Amino acid sequence: MPDLTSTDIAGRIEDLYGAPLADLEAHAQDQPPGMLSALLGMHDTLALAERSIDFHRDHLARLIHPDRQIGPHEVSHLLDGTRRLAEAVAVRETQATSVAAVLQSLTRAPAPTSASPTPSPPAPAAPLAAQSATHSR
């Protein structure tokens, strides 16, 4: 499965539901939790992980800039930044894999056609059996 970004995932969600992501987010707020809200939550987590990766990568690049000296104090910052970057990458990979698998399992329902037959009315309910006048003990 190719690496999917939050932008790719957003596009797939939009294709699946046939509406822009912003509209889907507004719609999901008024609905009970379901597949749409789960997909939007996974997308948000993926997007947050991508922003975190960018932030920590840039922070590490500033720390190891060739004009900077790395002393004992900076080493702890390098280690912490590296750990945080690794965590963000792990979250990103997990979320991207999970949401891609869910989206791959879903298909958009075809739009109803005007030529489709109208559903027949439900059959009348069967009459209830007469209750016995005697009560069971």
N, CA, C and O atoms as CSV, one atom per row, in Angstrom:
chain,resi,resn,atom,element,x,y,z
A,1,MET,N,N,0.851,-1.168,0.000
A,1,MET,CA,C,0.000,0.000,0.000
A,1,MET,C,C,0.901,1.237,0.000
A,1,MET,O,O,1.800,1.335,0.836
A,2,PRO,N,N,0.683,2.179,-0.914
A,2,PRO,CA,C,1.546,3.353,-0.977
A,2,PRO,C,C,1.347,4.255,0.235
A,2,PRO,O,O,0.301,4.232,0.884
A,3,ASP,N,N,2.372,5.048,0.522
A,3,ASP,CA,C,2.254,5.999,1.622
A,3,ASP,C,C,1.260,7.078,1.230
A,3,ASP,O,O,1.437,7.757,0.219
A,4,LEU,N,N,0.225,7.234,2.022
A,4,LEU,CA,C,-0.795,8.234,1.747
A,4,LEU,C,C,-0.644,9.385,2.731
A,4,LEU,O,O,-0.400,9.175,3.919
A,5,THR,N,N,-0.791,10.586,2.229
A,5,THR,CA,C,-0.730,11.760,3.086
A,5,THR,C,C,-2.138,12.123,3.538
A,5,THR,O,O,-3.120,11.568,3.045
A,6,SER,N,N,-2.229,13.046,4.465
A,6,SER,CA,C,-3.542,13.484,4.932
A,6,SER,C,C,-4.332,14.112,3.781
A,6,SER,O,O,-5.561,14.039,3.760
A,7,THR,N,N,-3.635,14.723,2.830
A,7,THR,CA,C,-4.313,15.305,1.662
A,7,THR,C,C,-4.922,14.204,0.795
A,7,THR,O,O,-6.045,14.342,0.310
A,8,ASP,N,N,-4.178,13.111,0.600
A,8,ASP,CA,C,-4.703,11.974,-0.159
A,8,ASP,C,C,-5.923,11.376,0.537
A,8,ASP,O,O,-6.926,11.060,-0.104
A,9,ILE,N,N,-5.824,11.229,1.844
A,9,ILE,CA,C,-6.918,10.651,2.626
A,9,ILE,C,C,-8.136,11.567,2.562
A,9,ILE,O,O,-9.261,11.091,2.408
A,10,ALA,N,N,-7.923,12.869,2.677
A,10,ALA,CA,C,-9.037,13.817,2.585
A,10,ALA,C,C,-9.743,13.673,1.239
A,10,ALA,O,O,-10.972,13.687,1.175
A,11,GLY,N,N,-8.974,13.536,0.175
A,11,GLY,CA,C,-9.566,13.359,-1.152
A,11,GLY,C,C,-10.379,12.084,-1.256
A,11,GLY,O,O,-11.445,12.067,-1.871
A,12,ARG,N,N,-9.878,11.020,-0.656
A,12,ARG,CA,C,-10.624,9.744,-0.691
A,12,ARG,C,C,-11.916,9.827,0.118
A,12,ARG,O,O,-12.940,9.274,-0.284
A,13,ILE,N,N,-11.868,10.516,1.254
A,13,ILE,CA,C,-13.081,10.687,2.059
A,13,ILE,C,C,-14.091,11.525,1.275
A,13,ILE,O,O,-15.279,11.203,1.249
A,14,GLU,N,N,-13.623,12.589,0.643
A,14,GLU,CA,C,-14.513,13.427,-0.159
A,14,GLU,C,C,-15.134,12.631,-1.306
A,14,GLU,O,O,-16.324,12.773,-1.586
A,15,ASP,N,N,-14.339,11.800,-1.964
A,15,ASP,CA,C,-14.860,10.967,-3.055
A,15,ASP,C,C,-15.910,9.982,-2.538
A,15,ASP,O,O,-16.949,9.775,-3.165
A,16,LEU,N,N,-15.621,9.386,-1.393
A,16,LEU,CA,C,-16.524,8.389,-0.828
A,16,LEU,C,C,-17.877,8.998,-0.457
A,16,LEU,O,O,-18.923,8.405,-0.722
A,17,TYR,N,N,-17.851,10.185,0.157
A,17,TYR,CA,C,-19.080,10.812,0.633
A,17,TYR,C,C,-19.644,11.847,-0.341
A,17,TYR,O,O,-20.751,12.347,-0.138
A,18,GLY,N,N,-18.894,12.170,-1.393
A,18,GLY,CA,C,-19.396,13.079,-2.412
A,18,GLY,C,C,-19.585,14.512,-1.955
A,18,GLY,O,O,-20.491,15.200,-2.426
A,19,ALA,N,N,-18.736,14.971,-1.039
A,19,ALA,CA,C,-18.840,16.347,-0.544
A,19,ALA,C,C,-17.460,16.795,-0.066
A,19,ALA,O,O,-16.612,15.964,0.260
A,20,PRO,N,N,-17.233,18.123,-0.023
A,20,PRO,CA,C,-15.953,18.633,0.496
A,20,PRO,C,C,-15.790,18.290,1.982
A,20,PRO,O,O,-16.770,18.146,2.713
A,21,LEU,N,N,-14.549,18.164,2.401
A,21,LEU,CA,C,-14.242,17.777,3.770
A,21,LEU,C,C,-14.860,18.738,4.794
A,21,LEU,O,O,-15.373,18.299,5.823
A,22,ALA,N,N,-14.812,20.030,4.519
A,22,ALA,CA,C,-15.381,21.006,5.462
A,22,ALA,C,C,-16.877,20.767,5.652
A,22,ALA,O,O,-17.385,20.849,6.770
A,23,ASP,N,N,-17.583,20.469,4.554
A,23,ASP,CA,C,-19.018,20.182,4.659
A,23,ASP,C,C,-19.259,18.897,5.441
A,23,ASP,O,O,-20.197,18.812,6.235
A,24,LEU,N,N,-18.413,17.905,5.215
A,24,LEU,CA,C,-18.559,16.637,5.924
A,24,LEU,C,C,-18.310,16.808,7.420
A,24,LEU,O,O,-18.989,16.201,8.247
A,25,GLU,N,N,-17.325,17.645,7.755
A,25,GLU,CA,C,-17.043,17.898,9.172
A,25,GLU,C,C,-18.225,18.591,9.844
A,25,GLU,O,O,-18.590,18.253,10.970
A,26,ALA,N,N,-18.819,19.558,9.153
A,26,ALA,CA,C,-19.992,20.249,9.708
A,26,ALA,C,C,-21.160,19.278,9.850
A,26,ALA,O,O,-21.875,19.308,10.852
A,27,HIS,N,N,-21.354,18.428,8.863
A,27,HIS,CA,C,-22.439,17.444,8.907
A,27,HIS,C,C,-22.226,16.446,10.045
A,27,HIS,O,O,-23.177,16.092,10.743
A,28,ALA,N,N,-20.997,15.996,10.237
A,28,ALA,CA,C,-20.706,14.985,11.257
A,28,ALA,C,C,-20.951,15.506,12.668
A,28,ALA,O,O,-21.254,14.725,13.570
A,29,GLN,N,N,-20.825,16.811,12.867
A,29,GLN,CA,C,-21.051,17.379,14.200
A,29,GLN,C,C,-22.503,17.240,14.630
A,29,GLN,O,O,-22.797,17.169,15.823
A,30,ASP,N,N,-23.411,17.201,13.658
A,30,ASP,CA,C,-24.839,17.117,13.971
A,30,ASP,C,C,-25.364,15.691,13.987
A,30,ASP,O,O,-26.565,15.475,14.152
A,31,GLN,N,N,-24.484,14.722,13.819
A,31,GLN,CA,C,-24.888,13.324,13.714
A,31,GLN,C,C,-24.327,12.516,14.886
A,31,GLN,O,O,-23.332,12.908,15.495
A,32,PRO,N,N,-24.966,11.390,15.197
A,32,PRO,CA,C,-24.360,10.497,16.197
A,32,PRO,C,C,-23.069,9.913,15.630
A,32,PRO,O,O,-22.909,9.847,14.411
A,33,PRO,N,N,-22.150,9.491,16.489
A,33,PRO,CA,C,-20.885,8.935,16.001
A,33,PRO,C,C,-21.133,7.775,15.035
A,33,PRO,O,O,-22.012,6.938,15.243
A,34,GLY,N,N,-20.342,7.758,13.992
A,34,GLY,CA,C,-20.462,6.705,12.985
A,34,GLY,C,C,-19.191,6.637,12.168
A,34,GLY,O,O,-18.145,7.137,12.583
A,35,MET,N,N,-19.287,6.014,11.000
A,35,MET,CA,C,-18.111,5.825,10.155
A,35,MET,C,C,-17.526,7.162,9.716
A,35,MET,O,O,-16.305,7.321,9.710
A,36,LEU,N,N,-18.363,8.123,9.352
A,36,LEU,CA,C,-17.849,9.417,8.906
A,36,LEU,C,C,-17.044,10.093,10.004
A,36,LEU,O,O,-15.942,10.579,9.752
A,37,SER,N,N,-17.574,10.130,11.207
A,37,SER,CA,C,-16.838,10.782,12.296
A,37,SER,C,C,-15.552,10.026,12.612
A,37,SER,O,O,-14.549,10.644,12.970
A,38,ALA,N,N,-15.563,8.712,12.486
A,38,ALA,CA,C,-14.339,7.930,12.711
A,38,ALA,C,C,-13.294,8.260,11.655
A,38,ALA,O,O,-12.124,8.461,11.981
A,39,LEU,N,N,-13.707,8.316,10.395
A,39,LEU,CA,C,-12.764,8.646,9.318
A,39,LEU,C,C,-12.209,10.063,9.484
A,39,LEU,O,O,-11.018,10.296,9.279
A,40,LEU,N,N,-13.071,10.998,9.853
A,40,LEU,CA,C,-12.609,12.375,10.051
A,40,LEU,C,C,-11.643,12.467,11.229
A,40,LEU,O,O,-10.670,13.220,11.175
A,41,GLY,N,N,-11.902,11.715,12.283
A,41,GLY,CA,C,-10.981,11.695,13.423
A,41,GLY,C,C,-9.636,11.109,13.054
A,41,GLY,O,O,-8.594,11.614,13.472
A,42,MET,N,N,-9.657,10.037,12.266
A,42,MET,CA,C,-8.396,9.431,11.821
A,42,MET,C,C,-7.637,10.397,10.920
A,42,MET,O,O,-6.411,10.483,10.991
A,43,HIS,N,N,-8.361,11.121,10.074
A,43,HIS,CA,C,-7.726,12.111,9.200
A,43,HIS,C,C,-7.087,13.220,10.031
A,43,HIS,O,O,-5.960,13.633,9.757
A,44,ASP,N,N,-7.803,13.701,11.045
A,44,ASP,CA,C,-7.256,14.758,11.905
A,44,ASP,C,C,-5.984,14.299,12.610
A,44,ASP,O,O,-5.014,15.053,12.697
A,45,THR,N,N,-5.983,13.077,13.109
A,45,THR,CA,C,-4.805,12.544,13.789
A,45,THR,C,C,-3.636,12.412,12.816
A,45,THR,O,O,-2.494,12.711,13.165
A,46,LEU,N,N,-3.924,11.967,11.604
A,46,LEU,CA,C,-2.883,11.861,10.578
A,46,LEU,C,C,-2.312,13.236,10.242
A,46,LEU,O,O,-1.095,13.391,10.148
A,47,ALA,N,N,-3.172,14.229,10.060
A,47,ALA,CA,C,-2.712,15.585,9.739
A,47,ALA,C,C,-1.878,16.166,10.885
A,47,ALA,O,O,-0.870,16.831,10.644
A,48,LEU,N,N,-2.295,15.917,12.126
A,48,LEU,CA,C,-1.532,16.391,13.282
A,48,LEU,C,C,-0.154,15.725,13.321
A,48,LEU,O,O,0.843,16.389,13.604
A,49,ALA,N,N,-0.090,14.438,13.042
A,49,ALA,CA,C,1.193,13.735,13.031
A,49,ALA,C,C,2.104,14.305,11.943
A,49,ALA,O,O,3.306,14.454,12.160
A,50,GLU,N,N,1.546,14.622,10.788
A,50,GLU,CA,C,2.364,15.205,9.710
A,50,GLU,C,C,2.911,16.577,10.105
A,50,GLU,O,O,4.064,16.898,9.818
A,51,ARG,N,N,2.084,17.377,10.759
A,51,ARG,CA,C,2.570,18.685,11.222
A,51,ARG,C,C,3.648,18.510,12.291
A,51,ARG,O,O,4.621,19.263,12.329
A,52,SER,N,N,3.473,17.525,13.147
A,52,SER,CA,C,4.461,17.252,14.188
A,52,SER,C,C,5.780,16.793,13.575
A,52,SER,O,O,6.849,17.193,14.036
A,53,ILE,N,N,5.714,15.968,12.554
A,53,ILE,CA,C,6.936,15.530,11.860
A,53,ILE,C,C,7.665,16.740,11.294
A,53,ILE,O,O,8.876,16.872,11.474
A,54,ASP,N,N,6.950,17.616,10.617
A,54,ASP,CA,C,7.574,18.818,10.041
A,54,ASP,C,C,8.216,19.678,11.120
A,54,ASP,O,O,9.343,20.145,10.961
A,55,PHE,N,N,7.494,19.884,12.219
A,55,PHE,CA,C,8.006,20.723,13.297
A,55,PHE,C,C,9.286,20.139,13.893
A,55,PHE,O,O,10.287,20.844,14.026
A,56,HIS,N,N,9.259,18.853,14.253
A,56,HIS,CA,C,10.422,18.249,14.910
A,56,HIS,C,C,11.601,18.095,13.953
A,56,HIS,O,O,12.753,18.209,14.371
A,57,ARG,N,N,11.330,17.842,12.691
A,57,ARG,CA,C,12.407,17.775,11.702
A,57,ARG,C,C,13.086,19.142,11.568
A,57,ARG,O,O,14.314,19.226,11.534
A,58,ASP,N,N,12.286,20.209,11.493
A,58,ASP,CA,C,12.854,21.561,11.396
A,58,ASP,C,C,13.615,21.931,12.663
A,58,ASP,O,O,14.673,22.558,12.601
A,59,HIS,N,N,13.069,21.539,13.815
A,59,HIS,CA,C,13.736,21.824,15.091
A,59,HIS,C,C,15.094,21.117,15.151
A,59,HIS,O,O,16.087,21.717,15.563
A,60,LEU,N,N,15.139,19.866,14.749
A,60,LEU,CA,C,16.416,19.138,14.736
A,60,LEU,C,C,17.396,19.756,13.746
A,60,LEU,O,O,18.593,19.830,14.021
A,61,ALA,N,N,16.905,20.189,12.621
A,61,ALA,CA,C,17.786,20.824,11.629
A,61,ALA,C,C,18.409,22.097,12.201
A,61,ALA,O,O,19.577,22.384,11.939
A,62,ARG,N,N,17.647,22.855,12.974
A,62,ARG,CA,C,18.206,24.059,13.615
A,62,ARG,C,C,19.241,23.680,14.671
A,62,ARG,O,O,20.260,24.354,14.819
A,63,LEU,N,N,18.976,22.600,15.402
A,63,LEU,CA,C,19.912,22.194,16.453
A,63,LEU,C,C,21.246,21.704,15.894
A,63,LEU,O,O,22.287,21.887,16.525
A,64,ILE,N,N,21.221,21.094,14.736
A,64,ILE,CA,C,22.471,20.548,14.178
A,64,ILE,C,C,23.041,21.421,13.057
A,64,ILE,O,O,23.873,20.971,12.270
A,65,HIS,N,N,22.592,22.652,12.996
A,65,HIS,CA,C,23.105,23.574,11.980
A,65,HIS,C,C,24.631,23.636,12.075
A,65,HIS,O,O,25.181,23.653,13.176
A,66,PRO,N,N,25.316,23.670,10.926
A,66,PRO,CA,C,26.792,23.656,10.945
A,66,PRO,C,C,27.419,24.809,11.732
A,66,PRO,O,O,28.538,24.662,12.224
A,67,ASP,N,N,26.744,25.939,11.866
A,67,ASP,CA,C,27.316,27.075,12.602
A,67,ASP,C,C,27.119,26.960,14.107
A,67,ASP,O,O,27.617,27.794,14.864
A,68,ARG,N,N,26.402,25.938,14.545
A,68,ARG,CA,C,26.127,25.752,15.971
A,68,ARG,C,C,27.048,24.702,16.556
A,68,ARG,O,O,27.365,23.698,15.918
A,69,GLN,N,N,27.466,24.956,17.774
A,69,GLN,CA,C,28.222,23.946,18.503
A,69,GLN,C,C,27.239,23.090,19.286
A,69,GLN,O,O,26.227,23.577,19.789
A,70,ILE,N,N,27.555,21.818,19.377
A,70,ILE,CA,C,26.710,20.910,20.144
A,70,ILE,C,C,27.439,20.571,21.434
A,70,ILE,O,O,28.461,19.885,21.439
A,71,GLY,N,N,26.878,21.079,22.531
A,71,GLY,CA,C,27.438,20.808,23.843
A,71,GLY,C,C,26.549,19.831,24.592
A,71,GLY,O,O,25.558,19.344,24.047
A,72,PRO,N,N,26.899,19.544,25.837
A,72,PRO,CA,C,26.111,18.594,26.641
A,72,PRO,C,C,24.641,18.995,26.770
A,72,PRO,O,O,23.761,18.134,26.793
A,73,HIS,N,N,24.377,20.287,26.854
A,73,HIS,CA,C,23.003,20.746,26.994
A,73,HIS,C,C,22.197,20.463,25.720
A,73,HIS,O,O,21.035,20.065,25.800
A,74,GLU,N,N,22.800,20.665,24.563
A,74,GLU,CA,C,22.118,20.443,23.286
A,74,GLU,C,C,21.866,18.964,23.007
A,74,GLU,O,O,20.914,18.613,22.310
A,75,VAL,N,N,22.721,18.096,23.552
A,75,VAL,CA,C,22.564,16.661,23.320
A,75,VAL,C,C,21.214,16.179,23.848
A,75,VAL,O,O,20.533,15.396,23.186
A,76,SER,N,N,20.828,16.641,25.027
A,76,SER,CA,C,19.536,16.219,25.568
A,76,SER,C,C,18.391,16.710,24.675
A,76,SER,O,O,17.393,16.010,24.506
A,77,HIS,N,N,18.531,17.910,24.106
A,77,HIS,CA,C,17.509,18.422,23.193
A,77,HIS,C,C,17.480,17.619,21.890
A,77,HIS,O,O,16.411,17.370,21.332
A,78,LEU,N,N,18.649,17.220,21.416
A,78,LEU,CA,C,18.717,16.385,20.212
A,78,LEU,C,C,18.038,15.040,20.447
A,78,LEU,O,O,17.258,14.578,19.614
A,79,LEU,N,N,18.333,14.419,21.573
A,79,LEU,CA,C,17.723,13.133,21.886
A,79,LEU,C,C,16.207,13.249,22.034
A,79,LEU,O,O,15.461,12.405,21.537
A,80,ASP,N,N,15.763,14.294,22.718
A,80,ASP,CA,C,14.320,14.489,22.898
A,80,ASP,C,C,13.634,14.763,21.558
A,80,ASP,O,O,12.569,14.211,21.280
A,81,GLY,N,N,14.235,15.602,20.741
A,81,GLY,CA,C,13.669,15.900,19.430
A,81,GLY,C,C,13.624,14.679,18.535
A,81,GLY,O,O,12.665,14.487,17.787
A,82,THR,N,N,14.654,13.853,18.607
A,82,THR,CA,C,14.696,12.630,17.813
A,82,THR,C,C,13.609,11.658,18.271
A,82,THR,O,O,12.941,11.031,17.448
A,83,ARG,N,N,13.439,11.539,19.571
A,83,ARG,CA,C,12.394,10.667,20.106
A,83,ARG,C,C,11.012,11.147,19.672
A,83,ARG,O,O,10.174,10.347,19.256
A,84,ARG,N,N,10.779,12.443,19.771
A,84,ARG,CA,C,9.477,12.994,19.381
A,84,ARG,C,C,9.228,12.832,17.876
A,84,ARG,O,O,8.102,12.566,17.455
A,85,LEU,N,N,10.261,12.990,17.088
A,85,LEU,CA,C,10.131,12.785,15.646
A,85,LEU,C,C,9.790,11.328,15.339
A,85,LEU,O,O,8.930,11.050,14.503
A,86,ALA,N,N,10.456,10.412,16.008
A,86,ALA,CA,C,10.172,8.987,15.803
A,86,ALA,C,C,8.737,8.651,16.217
A,86,ALA,O,O,8.068,7.877,15.532
A,87,GLU,N,N,8.263,9.213,17.309
A,87,GLU,CA,C,6.884,8.977,17.743
A,87,GLU,C,C,5.887,9.512,16.716
A,87,GLU,O,O,4.898,8.849,16.402
A,88,ALA,N,N,6.147,10.702,16.198
A,88,ALA,CA,C,5.243,11.290,15.205
A,88,ALA,C,C,5.221,10.451,13.932
A,88,ALA,O,O,4.166,10.276,13.322
A,89,VAL,N,N,6.371,9.935,13.530
A,89,VAL,CA,C,6.433,9.077,12.338
A,89,VAL,C,C,5.642,7.790,12.588
A,89,VAL,O,O,4.917,7.328,11.707
A,90,ALA,N,N,5.776,7.221,13.764
A,90,ALA,CA,C,5.051,5.985,14.086
A,90,ALA,C,C,3.539,6.226,14.070
A,90,ALA,O,O,2.787,5.410,13.537
A,91,VAL,N,N,3.097,7.330,14.645
A,91,VAL,CA,C,1.668,7.661,14.641
A,91,VAL,C,C,1.196,7.863,13.212
A,91,VAL,O,O,0.135,7.372,12.826
A,92,ARG,N,N,1.984,8.585,12.428
A,92,ARG,CA,C,1.609,8.844,11.041
A,92,ARG,C,C,1.469,7.546,10.259
A,92,ARG,O,O,0.493,7.364,9.531
A,93,GLU,N,N,2.416,6.659,10.398
A,93,GLU,CA,C,2.382,5.392,9.659
A,93,GLU,C,C,1.196,4.532,10.089
A,93,GLU,O,O,0.525,3.928,9.251
A,94,THR,N,N,0.945,4.479,11.373
A,94,THR,CA,C,-0.176,3.690,11.885
A,94,THR,C,C,-1.501,4.256,11.397
A,94,THR,O,O,-2.358,3.513,10.916
A,95,GLN,N,N,-1.670,5.559,11.519
A,95,GLN,CA,C,-2.925,6.190,11.092
A,95,GLN,C,C,-3.120,6.062,9.583
A,95,GLN,O,O,-4.222,5.757,9.126
A,96,ALA,N,N,-2.066,6.290,8.810
A,96,ALA,CA,C,-2.187,6.214,7.347
A,96,ALA,C,C,-2.556,4.802,6.918
A,96,ALA,O,O,-3.403,4.624,6.042
A,97,THR,N,N,-1.938,3.807,7.517
A,97,THR,CA,C,-2.242,2.418,7.177
A,97,THR,C,C,-3.669,2.059,7.564
A,97,THR,O,O,-4.386,1.427,6.787
A,98,SER,N,N,-4.082,2.458,8.760
A,98,SER,CA,C,-5.424,2.123,9.245
A,98,SER,C,C,-6.513,2.788,8.418
A,98,SER,O,O,-7.455,2.127,7.980
A,99,VAL,N,N,-6.390,4.080,8.203
A,99,VAL,CA,C,-7.446,4.786,7.478
A,99,VAL,C,C,-7.475,4.356,6.019
A,99,VAL,O,O,-8.551,4.300,5.424
A,100,ALA,N,N,-6.329,4.052,5.426
A,100,ALA,CA,C,-6.314,3.568,4.046
A,100,ALA,C,C,-7.012,2.220,3.939
A,100,ALA,O,O,-7.749,1.971,2.984
A,101,ALA,N,N,-6.782,1.352,4.914
A,101,ALA,CA,C,-7.433,0.036,4.903
A,101,ALA,C,C,-8.948,0.175,5.052
A,101,ALA,O,O,-9.707,-0.519,4.376
A,102,VAL,N,N,-9.381,1.063,5.929
A,102,VAL,CA,C,-10.822,1.275,6.114
A,102,VAL,C,C,-11.425,1.841,4.835
A,102,VAL,O,O,-12.461,1.364,4.371
A,103,LEU,N,N,-10.787,2.849,4.268
A,103,LEU,CA,C,-11.316,3.458,3.047
A,103,LEU,C,C,-11.349,2.459,1.887
A,103,LEU,O,O,-12.261,2.485,1.060
A,104,GLN,N,N,-10.358,1.592,1.837
A,104,GLN,CA,C,-10.317,0.593,0.763
A,104,GLN,C,C,-11.479,-0.392,0.901
A,104,GLN,O,O,-11.952,-0.935,-0.097
A,105,SER,N,N,-11.936,-0.622,2.120
A,105,SER,CA,C,-13.024,-1.578,2.337
A,105,SER,C,C,-14.403,-0.973,2.077
A,105,SER,O,O,-15.394,-1.699,1.995
A,106,LEU,N,N,-14.469,0.346,1.949
A,106,LEU,CA,C,-15.748,1.028,1.749
A,106,LEU,C,C,-15.921,1.412,0.284
A,106,LEU,O,O,-14.949,1.690,-0.418
A,107,THR,N,N,-17.154,1.422,-0.157
A,107,THR,CA,C,-17.464,1.906,-1.497
A,107,THR,C,C,-18.621,2.879,-1.400
A,107,THR,O,O,-19.447,2.807,-0.490
A,108,ARG,N,N,-18.659,3.768,-2.338
A,108,ARG,CA,C,-19.744,4.742,-2.368
A,108,ARG,C,C,-20.996,4.062,-2.895
A,108,ARG,O,O,-20.961,3.363,-3.908
A,109,ALA,N,N,-22.086,4.272,-2.205
A,109,ALA,CA,C,-23.358,3.690,-2.627
A,109,ALA,C,C,-23.806,4.382,-3.907
A,109,ALA,O,O,-23.698,5.603,-4.016
A,110,PRO,N,N,-24.306,3.620,-4.876
A,110,PRO,CA,C,-24.764,4.255,-6.115
A,110,PRO,C,C,-25.975,5.141,-5.841
A,110,PRO,O,O,-26.789,4.865,-4.959
A,111,ALA,N,N,-26.067,6.206,-6.618
A,111,ALA,CA,C,-27.205,7.118,-6.467
A,111,ALA,C,C,-28.464,6.417,-6.939
A,111,ALA,O,O,-28.418,5.672,-7.918
A,112,PRO,N,N,-29.577,6.632,-6.277
A,112,PRO,CA,C,-30.816,5.980,-6.707
A,112,PRO,C,C,-31.218,6.498,-8.084
A,112,PRO,O,O,-31.082,7.685,-8.380
A,113,THR,N,N,-31.710,5.601,-8.906
A,113,THR,CA,C,-32.146,5.993,-10.245
A,113,THR,C,C,-33.655,6.170,-10.238
A,113,THR,O,O,-34.355,5.561,-9.429
A,114,SER,N,N,-34.147,6.997,-11.132
A,114,SER,CA,C,-35.591,7.258,-11.181
A,114,SER,C,C,-36.339,6.063,-11.748
A,114,SER,O,O,-37.546,5.944,-11.539
A,115,ALA,N,N,-35.653,5.172,-12.461
A,115,ALA,CA,C,-36.304,4.010,-13.061
A,115,ALA,C,C,-36.458,2.862,-12.071
A,115,ALA,O,O,-37.076,1.845,-12.389
A,116,SER,N,N,-35.899,3.022,-10.872
A,116,SER,CA,C,-35.987,1.920,-9.917
A,116,SER,C,C,-37.428,1.785,-9.430
A,116,SER,O,O,-38.115,2.788,-9.234
A,117,PRO,N,N,-37.881,0.561,-9.236
A,117,PRO,CA,C,-39.266,0.353,-8.812
A,117,PRO,C,C,-39.482,0.906,-7.412
A,117,PRO,O,O,-38.575,0.902,-6.581
A,118,THR,N,N,-40.681,1.374,-7.168
A,118,THR,CA,C,-41.010,1.880,-5.844
A,118,THR,C,C,-41.234,0.693,-4.924
A,118,THR,O,O,-41.810,-0.313,-5.338
A,119,PRO,N,N,-40.794,0.798,-3.704
A,119,PRO,CA,C,-40.961,-0.336,-2.794
A,119,PRO,C,C,-42.439,-0.589,-2.532
A,119,PRO,O,O,-43.245,0.335,-2.425
A,120,SER,N,N,-42.763,-1.860,-2.434
A,120,SER,CA,C,-44.157,-2.211,-2.164
A,120,SER,C,C,-44.458,-1.941,-0.702
A,120,SER,O,O,-43.569,-2.029,0.145
A,121,PRO,N,N,-45.713,-1.610,-0.400
A,121,PRO,CA,C,-46.050,-1.335,1.005
A,121,PRO,C,C,-45.890,-2.608,1.817
A,121,PRO,O,O,-46.024,-3.711,1.288
A,122,PRO,N,N,-45.604,-2.456,3.099
A,122,PRO,CA,C,-45.411,-3.641,3.932
A,122,PRO,C,C,-46.703,-4.440,4.046
A,122,PRO,O,O,-47.805,-3.894,4.010
A,123,ALA,N,N,-46.532,-5.729,4.183
A,123,ALA,CA,C,-47.696,-6.614,4.331
A,123,ALA,C,C,-48.374,-6.305,5.653
A,123,ALA,O,O,-47.705,-5.959,6.626
A,124,PRO,N,N,-49.710,-6.426,5.701
A,124,PRO,CA,C,-50.402,-6.156,6.964
A,124,PRO,C,C,-49.965,-7.161,8.030
A,124,PRO,O,O,-49.635,-8.311,7.741
A,125,ALA,N,N,-49.975,-6.691,9.242
A,125,ALA,CA,C,-49.556,-7.543,10.354
A,125,ALA,C,C,-50.561,-8.669,10.554
A,125,ALA,O,O,-51.764,-8.485,10.367
A,126,ALA,N,N,-50.061,-9.815,10.930
A,126,ALA,CA,C,-50.933,-10.963,11.196
A,126,ALA,C,C,-51.737,-10.678,12.458
A,126,ALA,O,O,-51.212,-10.076,13.394
A,127,PRO,N,N,-53.008,-11.101,12.506
A,127,PRO,CA,C,-53.811,-10.839,13.706
A,127,PRO,C,C,-53.230,-11.592,14.901
A,127,PRO,O,O,-52.703,-12.697,14.770
A,128,LEU,N,N,-53.339,-10.974,16.041
A,128,LEU,CA,C,-52.846,-11.597,17.265
A,128,LEU,C,C,-53.779,-12.731,17.658
A,128,LEU,O,O,-54.993,-12.624,17.488
A,129,ALA,N,N,-53.236,-13.786,18.166
A,129,ALA,CA,C,-54.055,-14.908,18.639
A,129,ALA,C,C,-54.831,-14.458,19.864
A,129,ALA,O,O,-54.318,-13.706,20.693
A,130,ALA,N,N,-56.048,-14.911,19.972
A,130,ALA,CA,C,-56.880,-14.538,21.125
A,130,ALA,C,C,-56.227,-15.056,22.388
A,130,ALA,O,O,-55.795,-16.206,22.467
A,131,GLN,N,N,-56.166,-14.183,23.365
A,131,GLN,CA,C,-55.542,-14.594,24.610
A,131,GLN,C,C,-56.512,-15.436,25.410
A,131,GLN,O,O,-57.718,-15.190,25.398
A,132,SER,N,N,-55.996,-16.409,26.093
A,132,SER,CA,C,-56.809,-17.302,26.912
A,132,SER,C,C,-57.332,-16.530,28.116
A,132,SER,O,O,-56.639,-15.675,28.667
A,133,ALA,N,N,-58.537,-16.834,28.509
A,133,ALA,CA,C,-59.146,-16.172,29.673
A,133,ALA,C,C,-58.514,-16.659,30.960
A,133,ALA,O,O,-58.597,-15.982,31.984
A,134,THR,N,N,-57.889,-17.813,30.925
A,134,THR,CA,C,-57.264,-18.324,32.131
A,134,THR,C,C,-55.810,-17.900,32.151
A,134,THR,O,O,-55.137,-17.883,31.120
A,135,HIS,N,N,-55.354,-17.572,33.291
A,135,HIS,CA,C,-53.959,-17.157,33.437
A,135,HIS,C,C,-53.122,-18.377,33.790
A,135,HIS,O,O,-53.560,-19.238,34.554
A,136,SER,N,N,-51.952,-18.449,33.250
A,136,SER,CA,C,-51.069,-19.562,33.604
A,136,SER,C,C,-50.474,-19.320,34.962
A,136,SER,O,O,-50.252,-18.176,35.359
A,137,ARG,N,N,-50.218,-20.369,35.661
A,137,ARG,CA,C,-49.692,-20.238,37.016
A,137,ARG,C,C,-48.235,-20.453,37.046
A,137,ARG,O,O,-47.622,-20.380,38.111
